[in-house]
Amino acid sequence: MRGFSSWLSLFASTSTLLCCALPSLLVVLGMGATMAGLVSAVPQLIWLSQHKVWIFGGSALMLILAIYLQYRARFEPCPTDPLLAKACDRSRKWSFIILLISCGLWLIGAFFAFIAPLIF
């Protein structure tokens, strides 16, 4: 469950990047025509941008769940078999790294969705 929640949170935080950070980045870099072409090729991006509060809320809930499960799993024992124990440690490490990446992506998306429009 711990690994699944980390991957789910990564997927959810990536969707926040697609709705808000990617369009902002393209416009800031002077690639407005590229953004227009992207929106015409993938019109679902407009729907994502219109419902960004729900998308960010849902992804925040998934991240909170993943953080809770990660915290709770750190107290679970690993198997005594050396190979399984090594795999368990590696799984915990990767799960934590994926969770950190997810949180970072979510923060970048939240900045471009809610804070950057107020600043620029």
C-alpha positions in Angstrom: 0.0 0.0 0.0 2.9 2.3 0.8 4.4 2.0 -2.7 1.0 2.4 -4.4 0.2 5.6 -2.4 3.5 7.1 -3.4 3.0 6.4 -7.1 -0.6 7.7 -6.9 0.6 10.9 -5.2 3.3 11.3 -7.9 0.6 10.9 -10.6 -1.7 13.4 -8.9 1.1 16.0 -8.4 2.1 15.6 -12.0 -1.4 16.5 -13.1 -1.1 19.8 -11.2 2.0 20.6 -13.2 0.2 19.9 -16.5 -2.7 22.2 -15.6 -0.9 25.1 -14.2 2.9 25.1 -14.2 3.5 23.9 -17.8 1.3 26.6 -19.4 2.9 29.3 -17.2 6.4 28.2 -18.0 5.7 28.1 -21.8 4.3 31.6 -21.7 7.1 33.0 -19.5 9.7 31.5 -21.9 7.9 33.3 -24.8 6.5 30.2 -26.3 2.9 31.3 -26.4 2.4 29.8 -29.9 3.6 26.5 -28.6 1.1 26.8 -25.7 -1.7 27.6 -28.1 -0.8 24.5 -30.2 -0.6 22.4 -27.2 -4.1 23.5 -26.0 -5.5 22.9 -29.5 -3.9 19.4 -29.5 -4.9 18.6 -25.9 -8.1 20.6 -25.1 -8.4 18.8 -21.8 -5.8 21.2 -20.4 -8.4 23.9 -20.4 -10.7 21.7 -18.3 -7.8 21.0 -15.9 -7.1 24.7 -15.5 -10.8 25.6 -14.9 -11.0 23.0 -12.1 -7.6 23.6 -10.6 -9.0 24.1 -7.0 -10.5 20.6 -7.1 -7.4 19.1 -8.7 -5.1 20.6 -6.2 -7.4 19.7 -3.3 -7.7 16.1 -4.4 -3.9 15.8 -5.0 -3.3 17.4 -1.6 -5.5 14.7 0.0 -3.6 12.0 -1.8 -0.2 13.5 -0.7 -1.4 13.7 2.9 -2.5 10.1 2.8 0.8 9.1 1.2 2.7 11.0 3.9 0.7 9.3 6.7 1.2 5.9 5.2 4.9 6.5 4.8 5.2 7.7 8.4 3.2 4.7 9.7 5.2 2.2 7.6 8.6 3.3 9.0 7.7 1.4 12.2 6.9 -1.8 10.4 9.6 -4.5 10.7 11.5 -5.8 7.7 11.9 -9.5 7.1 14.8 -11.3 8.8 16.0 -12.8 5.5 19.0 -10.7 4.3 17.8 -10.5 0.7 14.2 -9.6 1.7 15.5 -7.1 4.3 17.6 -5.4 1.7 14.7 -5.2 -0.7 12.5 -3.8 2.1 15.1 -1.1 2.9 15.4 -0.2 -0.8 11.6 -0.1 -1.2 11.3 2.3 1.8 14.1 4.5 0.4 12.5 4.7 -3.1 9.1 5.3 -1.7 10.4 8.2 0.4 12.2 9.7 -2.7 9.0 9.4 -4.8 7.1 11.1 -2.0 9.6 14.0 -1.8 9.4 14.4 -5.6 5.6 14.4 -5.5 5.6 17.1 -2.8 8.1 19.2 -4.8 6.0 18.9 -8.0 2.9 19.8 -6.1 4.5 22.9 -4.6 5.8 24.0 -8.0 2.3 23.6 -9.5 0.7 25.4 -6.6 3.1 28.3 -6.9 2.3 28.7 -10.6 -1.5 28.2 -10.1 -2.2 30.4 -7.2 0.8 32.6 -6.2 2.5 33.5 -9.5 -0.7 35.1 -11.0 -0.8 37.4 -8.0 2.8 38.4 -8.4 3.1 38.8 -12.2 
